Amino acid sequence: MAEASQDSINVVLLDADEQFRTLMAHHITTAWPEAEIESLASLGDMDEAANPHCFVLDHMTLQQAANSADAQIWFRAAAAIASSPCIVIADPSDELLAVRYMKGGAKDFLPKRLLKHDLIVTSISECLEYYSSADPNSDESDEQEPVIEPPISRKDPEKAVAERPGSTAKQDQATTDKPDGATGETQDPASNKQDPAAEKLKEKKATKPKSKSRPDAGKSKSDALRGGPSIDGYRIINPIGKGGVASVCLAYSEKLGHDVALKVLRVSKSNAANKLYERFEQEYRLVSTIDSQSVVKTYDFGRTKKEVFIALEYFPGGDLRTRMREPLSIEESVAFLQKIATALQELHALKILHRDLKPANVMLREDNSIALIDFGMAKQLQSTENLTLPGTVHGTPHYLSPEQAKGKVVDERSDIYSLGIMFFEMLERKKPYTSKNALEVCMAHISDPVPKLASHNADHQLILDWMMAKDIEERCPNVEELLGMLKSKGVNPDI
């Protein structure tokens, strides 16, 4: 087995549905920007010498190949698939199907209708860890602790997938929404015995010590947070959340004498360490050059043997997403629009695009001001660095601009569109375009009309139409003009 590259990963996607392959490629390249993806519609297209880091295989496409008359194609493809870890996806799915694939050697089985970004990234990450550990020439540290996670439930595979560990970061400091992990107990139908992995995880949770307060915590809590970061100069207090490639912890900085948010990337060959490290460092360099109250403060950047970390400003007040769980008045919604637009004005003046604007990336301070966070997707318009591939889709599906959804080059007007989506959501308490399928959401951004506001919000339809115009040439050209219109309406940003 070939050694996993530090610069890129190789994934083979097999699915007769071209749109689904495009969606999967979007999720993978968002987590691993330099990923090399081979997109196949049938087994007959597969190279028998293929040896990727991971296969993602659709059950129906496999079934069609198995039922075909060309056994030679099936045999050659099966030999290639056996060389690397694979994930099987299915729709519809059932208990027996999951058991058969898992017993047959699949590393994971995922029902299509439950697929979300974090779940996809977690599953592929596990395949990459397996790929690296199976390499006899790998120099990955033997001291690295294995991840113990219960297998997919034999009783209800879809419920087990929905309850897999992996929670959203409240600030990323935040990524995508995902239910809190619930391990539960699994049963093997053959032996009717408790699954050892689930039992082991249960024992691990039972012995985990409670959090201690700071700064009187004494020694670091890293030992208590098993598998979490251990960074000199920081006392880990609590995990805040975990995304596809990074996690965030609340920590006490001994140097600064106050709490910080530690954004941590775990380094290994299996997560394309070099490129991810470069993106992490680029995010720190970018944010640290911005002297603005509208942007998260950065305090430190460093690397240990196992982690790369950024120490950031901590926001006890949480994010706008959390605030929006309680209804916002029209006045509050417009005030937030003005504050975020002002923050964007400062970014755009520095030729910086955020490219992932959403409520979870807008943090609230106690003085009623806001700060933008999560610049992992951000880009300097005049930068010579290029850590992304042409045609790659970046951002969160519900807040993508039409040009982002198409994988095209973007400018300041893309951030304005995303802000328009947020404005609609604040006013109407719902997202403008929804679907269980992220690809359908992307297509709605491209082709569906701008949504209509309810009658009590109708006074703001004109500005929403301007911000969310599908034709970029008809959209609000810059934030200055947007702020000018808001000023003419007498917006009070202190609400």
C-alpha positions as CSV (number, residue, x, y, z in Angstrom):
1,M,0.0,0.0,0.0
2,A,1.4,3.4,-1.0
3,E,2.2,6.0,1.7
4,A,-0.4,8.7,2.2
5,S,0.7,11.9,0.6
6,Q,1.3,14.9,2.9
7,D,0.2,17.3,0.2
8,S,-3.0,15.7,-1.1
9,I,-5.3,12.7,-0.7
10,N,-6.8,10.6,-3.4
11,V,-10.5,9.6,-3.3
12,V,-12.5,7.6,-5.9
13,L,-16.2,8.4,-6.0
14,L,-18.5,5.8,-7.7
15,D,-22.1,6.8,-8.2
16,A,-24.2,6.9,-11.3
17,D,-25.7,10.2,-10.2
18,E,-23.4,13.0,-11.5
19,Q,-25.0,15.6,-9.3
20,F,-24.3,13.5,-6.2
21,R,-20.7,13.0,-7.2
22,T,-20.4,16.8,-7.5
23,L,-21.9,17.3,-4.1
24,M,-19.5,14.8,-2.5
25,A,-16.5,16.4,-4.2
26,H,-17.6,19.7,-2.8
27,H,-17.6,18.3,0.8
28,I,-14.2,16.6,0.3
29,T,-12.4,19.6,-1.3
30,T,-13.8,21.9,1.4
31,A,-12.0,19.8,4.1
32,W,-9.0,18.8,1.9
33,P,-8.5,21.6,-0.6
34,E,-5.8,19.7,-2.5
35,A,-7.7,16.4,-2.7
36,E,-7.5,14.6,-6.0
37,I,-10.9,13.1,-6.8
38,E,-11.7,10.5,-9.5
39,S,-15.4,10.7,-10.3
40,L,-16.8,7.5,-11.9
41,A,-20.3,6.7,-13.1
42,S,-19.7,3.0,-13.4
43,L,-17.3,0.2,-12.4
44,G,-16.3,-0.2,-16.0
45,D,-14.6,3.3,-15.8
46,M,-12.4,2.2,-12.9
47,D,-8.7,1.7,-13.3
48,E,-7.8,-1.8,-12.1
49,A,-4.5,-0.3,-10.8
50,A,-6.4,2.3,-8.7
51,N,-5.0,2.6,-5.2
52,P,-6.6,5.7,-3.6
53,H,-6.6,6.6,0.1
54,C,-10.4,6.0,0.1
55,F,-13.2,4.7,-2.0
56,V,-16.8,6.1,-1.7
57,L,-19.1,3.6,-3.3
58,D,-22.8,3.8,-4.1
59,H,-24.7,0.6,-3.3
60,M,-27.1,0.8,-6.3
61,T,-24.2,1.4,-8.7
62,L,-22.4,-1.6,-7.3
63,Q,-25.6,-3.7,-7.5
64,Q,-26.1,-2.8,-11.2
65,A,-22.5,-3.9,-12.0
66,A,-23.0,-7.1,-10.1
67,N,-26.1,-7.9,-12.1
68,S,-24.4,-7.1,-15.4
69,A,-23.2,-9.9,-17.7
70,D,-19.6,-8.7,-17.7
71,A,-18.1,-10.6,-14.8
72,Q,-14.6,-9.6,-15.8
73,I,-15.3,-5.9,-15.1
74,W,-16.7,-6.8,-11.7
75,F,-13.7,-9.0,-10.9
76,R,-11.1,-6.3,-11.9
77,A,-13.0,-3.6,-10.0
78,A,-13.4,-5.8,-6.9
79,A,-9.6,-6.4,-6.8
80,A,-9.0,-2.6,-7.0
81,I,-11.5,-1.9,-4.2
82,A,-10.0,-4.5,-1.9
83,S,-6.7,-2.5,-2.0
84,S,-8.0,0.5,-0.1
85,P,-10.5,1.3,2.7
86,C,-14.0,2.0,1.4
87,I,-17.2,3.8,2.5
88,V,-20.5,2.5,1.2
89,I,-23.5,4.8,0.8
90,A,-27.0,3.7,0.1
91,D,-30.5,5.0,-0.5
92,P,-32.7,3.3,0.5
93,S,-30.7,1.5,3.3
94,D,-31.6,-1.1,5.8
95,E,-30.2,-3.1,8.7
96,L,-29.2,-6.2,6.7
97,L,-27.5,-4.2,4.0
98,A,-25.3,-2.4,6.6
99,V,-24.4,-5.7,8.3
100,R,-23.4,-7.3,5.1
101,Y,-21.2,-4.5,4.0
102,M,-19.5,-4.0,7.4
103,K,-18.8,-7.7,7.7
104,G,-17.6,-7.7,4.1
105,G,-14.8,-5.2,5.0
106,A,-16.4,-1.8,4.5
107,K,-15.0,0.8,6.9
108,D,-18.3,2.6,7.1
109,F,-21.9,2.5,5.8
110,L,-23.8,5.7,5.4
111,P,-27.4,6.3,4.4
112,K,-27.5,8.9,1.7
113,R,-30.4,10.9,3.2
114,L,-28.4,11.5,6.5
115,L,-25.2,12.7,4.9
116,K,-23.9,16.0,6.3
117,H,-20.5,17.7,5.9
118,D,-19.1,16.7,9.3
119,L,-20.3,13.1,9.0
120,I,-18.7,12.8,5.5
121,V,-15.4,14.3,6.7
122,T,-15.3,12.2,9.9
123,S,-15.9,9.0,7.9
124,I,-13.2,9.8,5.3
125,S,-10.8,10.8,8.1
126,E,-11.2,7.4,9.7
127,C,-10.4,5.8,6.4
128,L,-7.3,7.9,6.1
129,E,-6.2,7.0,9.6
130,Y,-6.7,3.3,8.7
131,Y,-4.8,3.8,5.4
132,S,-1.9,5.4,7.2
133,S,-1.8,2.8,10.0
134,A,-1.9,-0.1,7.5
135,D,1.2,1.2,5.7
136,P,4.2,-0.8,6.9
137,N,6.5,2.1,5.9
138,S,4.6,4.7,7.7
139,D,6.5,6.7,10.4
140,E,3.4,7.9,12.1
141,S,4.0,7.9,15.9
142,D,3.2,4.7,17.6
143,E,2.2,6.7,20.6
144,Q,-0.9,8.1,18.9
145,E,-3.9,6.9,20.7
146,P,-6.5,5.0,18.6
147,V,-10.0,6.5,18.2
148,I,-12.5,4.2,19.9
149,E,-15.9,4.5,18.4
150,P,-18.8,2.1,18.3
151,P,-19.6,0.5,15.0
152,I,-22.9,1.2,13.1
153,S,-25.8,-0.3,15.0
154,R,-27.1,-3.6,13.6
155,K,-30.6,-2.6,14.7
156,D,-30.9,0.8,13.1
157,P,-28.0,1.9,10.9
158,E,-29.6,5.3,10.1
159,K,-30.1,6.1,13.8
160,A,-26.6,5.1,14.6
161,V,-25.2,7.4,11.9
162,A,-27.3,10.3,13.1
163,E,-25.9,9.7,16.7
164,R,-22.2,9.4,15.8
165,P,-19.9,11.5,17.9
166,G,-19.1,14.9,16.4
167,S,-20.7,18.2,17.6
168,T,-20.8,21.6,16.1
169,A,-18.4,24.3,17.3
170,K,-20.3,27.1,19.0
171,Q,-17.6,29.4,17.6
172,D,-15.1,28.3,14.9
173,Q,-14.4,28.9,16.1
174,A,-17.7,27.3,14.3
175,T,-18.5,24.9,11.5
176,T,-21.7,23.1,10.5
177,D,-24.7,22.0,12.7
178,K,-24.6,18.5,14.0
179,P,-26.4,16.8,16.9
180,D,-24.4,16.1,20.0
181,G,-22.8,12.6,20.0
182,A,-24.7,9.8,21.6
183,T,-23.0,6.5,21.9
184,G,-25.7,4.2,23.2
185,E,-25.3,0.5,23.3
186,T,-25.1,-1.8,20.3
187,Q,-26.0,-5.5,20.0
188,D,-24.6,-8.1,17.8
189,P,-27.5,-10.2,16.5
190,A,-25.4,-13.3,16.1
191,S,-24.1,-13.4,19.7
192,N,-26.6,-11.1,21.5
193,K,-23.6,-9.7,23.4
194,Q,-22.7,-6.1,24.0
195,D,-20.4,-4.6,21.5
196,P,-16.9,-4.3,23.1
197,A,-16.2,-0.9,21.5
198,A,-19.4,0.6,22.9
199,E,-18.8,-0.9,26.3
200,K,-15.2,0.5,26.3
201,L,-16.4,4.0,25.3
202,K,-19.0,3.8,28.1
203,E,-16.4,3.0,30.7
204,K,-14.2,5.8,29.3
205,K,-17.0,8.4,29.7
206,A,-17.8,7.1,33.2
207,T,-14.3,7.7,34.4
208,K,-13.8,11.2,32.8
209,P,-13.2,13.8,35.6
210,K,-15.4,16.9,35.9
211,S,-14.1,20.3,34.6
212,K,-12.2,22.4,37.0
213,S,-12.4,26.2,37.2
214,R,-9.6,28.5,36.2
215,P,-7.2,29.9,37.1
216,D,-7.3,27.7,40.2
217,A,-7.4,24.6,38.1
218,G,-3.9,23.6,39.2
219,K,-2.5,21.3,36.5
220,S,-3.6,21.3,32.9
221,K,-6.9,19.6,32.1
222,S,-5.4,18.0,29.0
223,D,-5.2,14.6,30.7
224,A,-8.9,14.8,31.6
225,L,-9.8,15.6,28.0
226,R,-8.5,12.4,26.7
227,G,-7.3,12.8,23.1
228,G,-7.6,16.6,23.3
229,P,-4.7,19.1,22.9
230,S,-1.9,19.4,25.4
231,I,-0.2,22.8,24.8
232,D,2.3,24.5,27.1
233,G,1.1,27.8,28.6
234,Y,-2.6,26.9,28.3
235,R,-4.9,25.2,30.7
236,I,-7.6,23.4,28.8
237,I,-11.0,24.1,30.5
238,N,-13.7,22.7,28.2
239,P,-14.2,21.6,24.6
240,I,-16.4,24.1,22.7
241,G,-16.9,22.1,19.6
242,K,-15.4,20.0,16.8
243,G,-15.6,20.4,13.0
244,G,-14.3,18.4,10.1
245,V,-10.6,19.1,10.4
246,A,-10.3,21.3,13.6
247,S,-11.6,21.5,17.1
248,V,-12.1,24.5,19.5
249,C,-11.4,24.5,23.2
250,L,-11.9,27.1,25.9
251,A,-8.6,27.6,27.6
252,Y,-6.9,29.8,30.2
253,S,-3.8,31.6,28.9
254,E,-1.1,31.8,31.6
255,K,0.7,34.5,29.7
256,L,-2.3,36.7,29.0
257,G,-4.1,36.0,32.3
258,H,-7.5,35.4,30.7
259,D,-9.6,32.9,28.8
260,V,-9.0,32.3,25.1
261,A,-10.5,30.1,22.4
262,L,-7.9,27.6,21.1
263,K,-8.6,26.5,17.6
264,V,-6.6,23.3,17.1
265,L,-5.7,21.2,14.1
266,R,-4.4,17.7,14.8
267,V,-1.4,17.0,12.5
268,S,-1.0,13.7,10.8
269,K,-0.1,12.4,7.3
270,S,-3.6,11.2,6.8
271,N,-5.1,14.7,6.8
272,A,-2.7,16.2,4.2
273,A,-0.8,17.9,7.0
274,N,1.4,20.3,5.0
275,K,-1.5,22.0,3.1
276,L,-3.7,22.1,6.2
277,Y,-0.9,23.6,8.2
278,E,-0.3,26.2,5.5
279,R,-4.0,27.2,5.5
280,F,-4.0,27.3,9.3
281,E,-1.0,29.6,9.3
282,Q,-2.4,31.7,6.5
283,E,-5.6,32.2,8.5
284,Y,-3.5,33.4,11.5
285,R,-1.4,35.7,9.4
286,L,-4.4,37.2,7.7
287,V,-6.4,37.8,10.9
288,S,-3.4,39.1,12.8
289,T,-2.9,41.9,10.2
290,I,-6.4,43.2,10.7
291,D,-6.6,45.9,13.4
292,S,-10.3,46.2,13.8
293,Q,-12.9,45.7,16.6
294,S,-15.1,44.1,13.9
295,V,-12.7,41.1,13.6
296,V,-11.7,38.4,16.2
297,K,-8.5,39.2,18.0
298,T,-5.6,36.8,17.6
299,Y,-3.1,36.2,20.4
300,D,-0.8,33.3,19.5
301,F,0.1,30.7,16.9
302,G,2.2,27.6,17.3
303,R,2.8,24.0,16.7
304,T,3.5,21.0,18.9
305,K,4.4,17.4,17.8
306,K,0.7,16.6,17.3
307,E,-1.2,19.9,16.9
308,V,-1.2,23.3,15.2
309,F,-3.1,25.9,17.2
310,I,-4.3,29.5,17.1
311,A,-5.3,31.3,20.3
312,L,-8.2,33.6,19.6
313,E,-10.5,36.0,21.5
314,Y,-13.1,34.1,23.5
315,F,-16.8,35.3,23.3
316,P,-18.8,34.3,26.4
317,G,-21.9,35.8,24.7
318,G,-21.8,33.3,21.9
319,D,-22.7,33.8,18.3
320,L,-25.5,35.3,16.2
321,R,-26.9,31.8,15.4
322,T,-27.5,31.2,19.1
323,R,-29.0,34.7,19.5
324,M,-31.4,34.0,16.6
325,R,-33.0,31.1,18.5
326,E,-35.0,33.9,20.1
327,P,-37.0,36.0,17.7
328,L,-35.3,39.3,16.6
329,S,-37.4,42.4,16.1
330,I,-37.3,44.2,12.7
331,E,-35.2,46.9,14.3
332,E,-32.7,44.4,15.8
333,S,-32.4,42.6,12.4
334,V,-31.7,45.8,10.6
335,A,-29.2,46.8,13.3
336,F,-27.3,43.5,13.0
337,L,-27.3,44.0,9.2
338,Q,-25.7,47.4,9.6
339,K,-23.1,46.1,12.0
340,I,-22.1,43.1,9.8
341,A,-22.0,45.4,6.8
342,T,-19.6,47.7,8.6
343,A,-17.4,44.8,9.4
344,L,-17.4,43.7,5.8
345,Q,-16.6,47.3,4.7
346,E,-13.3,47.1,6.7
347,L,-12.4,43.7,5.3
348,H,-13.2,44.7,1.7
349,A,-11.1,47.9,2.1
350,L,-8.2,45.6,2.9
351,K,-9.0,43.5,-0.3
352,I,-10.1,40.6,1.9
353,L,-13.2,38.4,1.1
354,H,-14.7,36.3,4.0
355,R,-16.3,33.7,1.7
356,D,-18.1,31.9,4.6
357,L,-20.4,34.5,6.1
358,K,-23.1,32.9,8.3
359,P,-24.7,33.5,11.7
360,A,-22.3,31.1,13.4
361,N,-19.3,33.2,12.2
362,V,-20.7,36.4,13.8
363,M,-19.7,36.6,17.5
364,L,-21.4,38.9,20.1
365,R,-19.5,41.0,22.6
366,E,-20.8,42.2,26.0
367,D,-20.7,45.8,24.8
368,N,-23.2,45.0,22.0
369,S,-20.6,45.0,19.2
370,I,-19.9,42.1,16.9
371,A,-16.8,40.4,15.5
372,L,-16.3,38.2,12.5
373,I,-14.5,34.9,13.0
374,D,-13.4,31.8,11.0
375,F,-11.2,33.1,8.2
376,G,-10.2,29.6,7.0
377,M,-12.1,30.3,3.7
378,A,-11.0,34.0,3.5
379,K,-9.0,35.2,0.5
380,Q,-6.9,38.3,-0.2
381,L,-7.9,39.5,-3.7
382,Q,-4.3,40.5,-4.6
383,S,-2.6,37.6,-2.8
384,T,-0.1,35.5,-4.8
385,E,-0.8,32.5,-2.6
386,N,-3.1,29.9,-4.0
387,L,-4.1,27.1,-1.7
388,T,-7.3,26.3,-3.5
389,L,-8.1,24.6,-6.8
390,P,-10.0,26.3,-9.7
391,G,-13.6,25.3,-9.7
392,T,-13.6,24.4,-6.0
393,V,-16.8,25.3,-4.1
394,H,-16.1,27.0,-0.8
395,G,-18.6,28.0,1.9
396,T,-21.7,26.7,3.6
397,P,-24.5,25.6,1.2
398,H,-27.3,27.6,2.8
399,Y,-25.3,30.9,2.5
400,L,-23.5,30.4,-0.8
401,S,-23.7,33.0,-3.5
402,P,-24.7,31.8,-7.0
403,E,-21.1,32.3,-8.2
404,Q,-19.8,30.3,-5.3
405,A,-22.2,27.5,-6.0
406,K,-20.9,27.4,-9.6
407,G,-17.3,27.3,-8.4
408,K,-16.5,30.6,-10.2
409,V,-14.3,33.4,-9.2
410,V,-15.9,35.7,-6.6
411,D,-15.6,39.3,-5.4
412,E,-17.1,41.5,-2.7
413,R,-20.6,41.0,-4.1
414,S,-20.5,37.4,-3.0
415,D,-20.2,38.4,0.7
416,I,-23.1,40.8,0.1
417,Y,-25.3,38.0,-1.2
418,S,-24.5,35.8,1.9
419,L,-25.3,38.8,4.1
420,G,-28.6,39.1,2.3
421,I,-29.4,35.4,3.1
422,M,-28.7,36.2,6.8
423,F,-30.9,39.3,6.6
424,F,-33.8,37.3,5.3
425,E,-33.2,34.6,8.0
426,M,-33.2,37.3,10.8
427,L,-36.4,38.8,9.5
428,E,-38.3,35.7,8.7
429,R,-36.8,33.2,11.2
430,K,-36.1,30.7,8.5
431,K,-33.6,30.1,5.7
432,P,-34.8,31.2,2.2
433,Y,-33.8,27.9,0.5
434,T,-34.0,24.5,2.3
435,S,-33.7,20.9,1.3
436,K,-32.3,17.7,2.7
437,N,-30.0,17.6,-0.3
438,A,-27.2,20.2,-0.2
439,L,-26.9,20.1,-4.0
440,E,-30.6,21.2,-4.3
441,V,-29.9,24.2,-2.0
442,C,-26.9,25.2,-4.2
443,M,-29.1,25.0,-7.3
444,A,-31.8,27.1,-5.6
445,H,-29.2,29.8,-5.1
446,I,-28.4,29.7,-8.8
447,S,-31.9,29.5,-10.3
448,D,-34.7,30.2,-7.7
449,P,-36.1,33.7,-7.4
450,V,-35.3,36.0,-4.5
451,P,-37.7,35.0,-1.7
452,K,-40.5,37.3,-0.7
453,L,-40.7,38.8,2.8
454,A,-43.9,38.6,4.8
455,S,-46.2,41.6,4.7
456,H,-44.9,43.0,8.0
457,N,-41.3,43.0,6.6
458,A,-42.2,44.1,3.1
459,D,-40.6,47.6,3.6
460,H,-37.2,45.8,3.3
461,Q,-37.9,43.8,0.1
462,L,-36.2,46.3,-2.1
463,I,-32.9,46.1,-0.2
464,L,-33.1,42.3,0.0
465,D,-33.7,42.1,-3.8
466,W,-30.6,44.3,-4.3
467,M,-28.4,42.2,-2.0
468,M,-29.6,38.8,-3.3
469,A,-29.8,39.5,-7.1
470,K,-28.9,36.3,-8.9
471,D,-27.1,38.2,-11.7
472,I,-24.0,39.6,-10.0
473,E,-24.1,42.7,-12.3
474,E,-27.5,43.6,-10.9
475,R,-26.4,43.1,-7.2
476,C,-25.4,45.8,-4.8
477,P,-21.9,46.7,-6.0
478,N,-20.2,47.4,-2.7
479,V,-20.9,47.6,1.0
480,E,-20.5,51.4,1.0
481,E,-23.7,51.8,-1.1
482,L,-25.5,49.3,1.1
483,L,-24.6,51.3,4.2
484,G,-25.7,54.4,2.4
485,M,-29.1,53.0,1.9
486,L,-29.4,51.8,5.5
487,K,-28.3,55.3,6.7
488,S,-31.0,56.9,4.6
489,K,-33.5,54.6,6.4
490,G,-32.3,55.9,9.8
491,V,-30.9,52.7,11.1
492,N,-29.8,52.7,14.8
493,P,-26.8,50.3,15.1
494,D,-26.8,50.6,19.0
495,I,-30.0,48.5,19.3
